[in-house]
Amino acid sequence: MEAYTGFAEVYDLFMDNVPYEQWAKYITGLLREYGIEDGLVLDLGCGTGTMTELLAEAGYDMIGIDQSEEMLEEALEKKEASGHDILYLCQDMREFELYGTVRAIVCVCDSMNYILEEEEILDILSAAAYNYLDYDGLFIFDLNTEYKYRELLGEQTIAENREEGSFIWENYYDETQRINEYQLTLFVREEKDLYRKYEETHYQRAYSLDTVRNLVERSGLRLLHIYDAFTREPAREDSERIYVICQREKTDKGEQI
């Protein structure tokens, strides 16, 4: 599957209803709550770099990782326009590598839902726990929930038509496998009266709260909170999005785990 190829060109256009500034304020609030007010932060699954740019504007030294070259091309255009000193790396987030450690890792906009196997989620968390987070560093990620896929997205069709492009987004949720399949049809304008058609298939998996807790515990990270998104309230059964906040701790001997 090659996700976000044709869609990369119009991703920001159709995501302009997402309140990224409010999301960034929430994330920076979580970081600062645990004393992370500056330093290196990794945006894992950074896409077109909108959140990466906002975190850079908030004072963090940003690294962005994404496996889509097309999405990173859009991110690099934003970097050139803003002048922010952001390092972008084209890597699969399931096997990401850094040259050193960072103070925090954030992975938002349901990027973790694209990871379809529990063991691959565990690998990502373990890489943070044992290789890439500073002492007391945070790993913050969000997830769309089972409730959202089952009750709100599953079997729904969403469409939007604009001058620059249009899309048809069909959802099919398999409750047994907990997989939501997105059939995405795009029409992207190339010239005044010429549109090119793209078709993409995306898959996301829902993870239960118990599964998330178990994976974090196995990874070596300490689970601090699972919040109902954009609040400090515990996740509920009808939460549509959750935020998971984990921390890399020291051992009793003062060594990093």
C-alpha positions as CSV (number, residue, x, y, z in Angstrom):
1,M,0.0,0.0,0.0
2,E,1.2,3.5,-0.9
3,A,-0.9,5.8,1.3
4,Y,-0.8,9.6,0.9
5,T,0.5,9.7,-2.6
6,G,-2.1,11.7,-4.6
7,F,-3.7,12.9,-1.4
8,A,-0.5,14.6,-0.3
9,E,-1.1,17.4,-2.8
10,V,-4.4,18.3,-1.3
11,Y,-4.1,17.0,2.2
12,D,-3.8,20.4,3.8
13,L,-6.7,21.7,1.8
14,F,-9.1,19.1,3.1
15,M,-7.7,19.1,6.6
16,D,-8.2,22.9,7.0
17,N,-11.1,22.1,9.5
18,V,-8.7,20.5,11.9
19,P,-7.8,22.9,14.8
20,Y,-4.1,22.2,14.7
21,E,-3.3,25.3,16.8
22,Q,-5.5,24.0,19.6
23,W,-4.0,20.5,19.3
24,A,-0.5,22.0,19.5
25,K,-1.5,24.0,22.6
26,Y,-2.7,20.8,24.2
27,I,0.5,18.9,23.4
28,T,2.8,21.7,24.5
29,G,0.8,21.9,27.7
30,L,1.4,18.2,28.4
31,L,5.1,18.6,27.6
32,R,5.5,21.6,29.9
33,E,3.6,19.9,32.7
34,Y,6.5,17.5,32.9
35,G,9.2,20.1,32.5
36,I,9.9,19.8,28.8
37,E,9.9,23.4,27.7
38,D,12.6,23.2,25.0
39,G,15.1,20.8,23.4
40,L,14.8,18.1,20.8
41,V,11.3,16.7,20.0
42,L,10.5,14.0,17.4
43,D,7.2,14.2,15.5
44,L,6.6,10.6,14.4
45,G,4.4,10.3,11.4
46,C,4.6,14.0,10.8
47,G,2.8,14.1,7.4
48,T,3.0,17.5,5.8
49,G,4.6,19.0,8.9
50,T,1.8,21.2,10.1
51,M,2.1,20.0,13.8
52,T,5.9,19.9,13.4
53,E,5.9,23.6,12.4
54,L,3.6,24.6,15.3
55,L,5.9,22.8,17.8
56,A,8.9,24.5,16.3
57,E,7.1,27.8,16.7
58,A,6.5,26.9,20.4
59,G,10.3,26.7,20.9
60,Y,11.2,23.1,20.3
61,D,14.0,21.8,18.1
62,M,12.0,19.5,15.8
63,I,12.7,16.3,13.9
64,G,10.0,15.0,11.7
65,I,9.7,11.4,10.4
66,D,7.3,10.1,7.8
67,Q,7.5,7.3,5.2
68,S,5.6,9.3,2.5
69,E,8.0,11.2,0.3
70,E,5.1,13.1,-1.1
71,M,4.0,14.3,2.3
72,L,7.5,15.3,3.2
73,E,7.8,17.3,0.0
74,E,4.9,19.4,1.3
75,A,6.6,19.6,4.7
76,L,9.8,20.9,3.2
77,E,7.9,23.7,1.4
78,K,6.5,24.8,4.7
79,K,10.0,24.7,6.3
80,E,11.3,26.9,3.5
81,A,8.5,29.4,4.0
82,S,8.8,29.5,7.8
83,G,12.6,29.3,8.1
84,H,12.4,26.9,11.0
85,D,15.4,24.6,11.4
86,I,13.5,21.3,11.2
87,L,15.2,18.0,10.2
88,Y,12.9,15.7,8.1
89,L,13.7,12.0,7.7
90,C,12.0,9.6,5.3
91,Q,11.6,6.5,7.4
92,D,9.0,3.9,8.2
93,M,7.9,4.8,11.8
94,R,7.9,1.0,12.7
95,E,11.7,1.0,12.2
96,F,12.7,4.6,12.9
97,E,16.2,5.4,13.8
98,L,17.9,8.5,15.4
99,Y,21.5,9.4,16.0
100,G,20.8,10.2,19.6
101,T,18.0,10.8,22.1
102,V,15.3,13.4,22.3
103,R,13.4,14.9,25.1
104,A,10.0,13.8,23.8
105,I,8.3,11.9,21.0
106,V,4.8,12.9,19.8
107,C,2.8,10.8,17.4
108,V,-0.6,12.3,16.7
109,C,-3.4,12.7,14.0
110,D,-4.1,8.9,14.5
111,S,-0.7,7.8,13.0
112,M,-0.5,4.9,15.4
113,N,-3.8,3.6,14.1
114,Y,-2.1,2.9,10.9
115,I,0.1,0.3,12.7
116,L,-1.9,-2.8,12.2
117,E,0.0,-5.3,14.4
118,E,0.3,-5.1,18.2
119,E,3.9,-6.3,18.1
120,E,4.8,-3.4,15.8
121,I,3.2,-0.9,18.2
122,L,5.3,-2.6,20.9
123,D,8.5,-2.3,18.8
124,I,7.9,1.5,18.4
125,L,7.3,2.0,22.1
126,S,10.3,-0.2,23.0
127,A,12.6,1.7,20.7
128,A,11.6,4.8,22.6
129,A,12.1,3.1,26.0
130,Y,15.5,1.7,25.3
131,N,17.1,3.8,22.6
132,Y,15.7,7.2,21.8
133,L,14.2,9.0,24.8
134,D,16.1,11.1,27.4
135,Y,15.8,10.4,31.1
136,D,12.2,11.3,32.1
137,G,11.4,11.9,28.4
138,L,7.8,11.6,27.3
139,F,6.1,9.6,24.5
140,I,2.7,11.1,23.7
141,F,0.5,9.5,21.1
142,D,-3.2,9.6,20.2
143,L,-5.5,7.0,18.9
144,N,-8.9,6.9,17.3
145,T,-11.0,4.5,19.4
146,E,-13.1,1.4,18.8
147,Y,-16.2,3.5,19.6
148,K,-15.4,6.0,16.8
149,Y,-14.8,3.4,14.2
150,R,-17.8,1.3,15.2
151,E,-20.4,4.1,15.9
152,L,-19.3,7.1,13.8
153,L,-17.0,6.1,10.9
154,G,-17.9,2.5,10.0
155,E,-20.1,2.1,6.9
156,Q,-20.1,5.9,6.4
157,T,-19.3,7.8,3.2
158,I,-17.9,11.3,3.4
159,A,-17.4,13.5,0.3
160,E,-16.3,17.1,-0.3
161,N,-16.0,19.1,-3.5
162,R,-13.8,22.2,-3.9
163,E,-12.4,24.1,-6.8
164,E,-8.8,22.7,-6.2
165,G,-10.0,19.1,-5.8
166,S,-12.6,16.8,-4.4
167,F,-12.7,13.5,-2.6
168,I,-15.0,10.5,-1.8
169,W,-14.1,8.7,1.4
170,E,-15.8,5.4,2.1
171,N,-15.4,3.6,5.4
172,Y,-15.8,-0.1,6.1
173,Y,-15.2,-1.3,9.7
174,D,-14.6,-5.0,10.5
175,E,-15.5,-5.4,14.2
176,T,-13.9,-8.9,14.4
177,Q,-10.5,-7.7,13.1
178,R,-11.0,-4.2,14.4
179,I,-9.8,-2.8,11.1
180,N,-11.3,0.2,9.4
181,E,-10.8,0.3,5.6
182,Y,-10.8,3.6,3.9
183,Q,-11.5,3.7,0.1
184,L,-10.3,7.1,-1.0
185,T,-11.1,8.5,-4.4
186,L,-9.4,11.9,-5.2
187,F,-9.7,14.3,-8.1
188,V,-6.8,16.8,-8.0
189,R,-6.8,19.8,-10.3
190,E,-3.7,19.9,-12.6
191,E,-4.9,22.6,-15.0
192,K,-7.8,25.0,-15.2
193,D,-10.3,22.4,-16.5
194,L,-8.3,19.2,-16.0
195,Y,-8.4,17.0,-12.9
196,R,-6.4,13.8,-12.3
197,K,-8.1,10.9,-10.5
198,Y,-6.3,9.0,-7.8
199,E,-7.5,6.0,-5.8
200,E,-6.0,5.0,-2.5
201,T,-6.8,2.4,0.1
202,H,-5.9,3.0,3.8
203,Y,-6.3,0.7,6.8
204,Q,-6.4,1.7,10.4
205,R,-6.8,-0.6,13.5
206,A,-8.6,0.1,16.7
207,Y,-6.9,-0.8,20.0
208,S,-8.8,-1.3,23.2
209,L,-7.7,0.5,26.4
210,D,-6.6,-2.8,27.9
211,T,-4.4,-3.5,24.9
212,V,-2.8,-0.1,25.1
213,R,-2.1,-0.5,28.8
214,N,-0.6,-3.9,28.2
215,L,1.6,-2.8,25.3
216,V,3.0,0.2,27.2
217,E,3.7,-2.0,30.3
218,R,5.6,-4.5,28.1
219,S,7.6,-1.8,26.3
220,G,9.4,-0.7,29.4
221,L,7.8,2.8,29.4
222,R,5.8,4.0,32.4
223,L,2.1,4.7,31.6
224,L,1.2,8.1,33.1
225,H,-2.2,8.8,31.7
226,I,-4.8,7.8,29.1
227,Y,-6.9,10.9,28.6
228,D,-10.0,11.7,26.7
229,A,-8.6,13.8,23.9
230,F,-7.8,17.5,24.7
231,T,-8.9,17.1,28.4
232,R,-7.2,15.9,31.6
233,E,-10.1,13.5,32.1
234,P,-9.7,9.7,32.0
235,A,-10.6,8.1,28.7
236,R,-14.2,6.9,28.6
237,E,-15.9,4.0,26.7
238,D,-17.4,6.6,24.3
239,S,-14.2,8.7,23.8
240,E,-13.7,9.2,20.1
241,R,-10.0,10.0,20.5
242,I,-7.6,9.3,23.3
243,Y,-4.2,10.6,24.3
244,V,-1.6,8.2,25.8
245,I,1.2,9.8,27.9
246,C,4.2,7.6,28.7
247,Q,7.5,8.3,30.3
248,R,11.0,6.8,30.2
249,E,12.2,6.2,33.7
250,K,15.5,5.5,35.4
251,T,16.1,2.3,37.2
252,D,16.5,2.3,41.0
253,K,20.3,2.5,40.4
254,G,19.9,5.7,38.5
255,E,20.4,4.1,35.1
256,Q,18.2,4.5,32.1
257,I,16.0,1.5,31.4
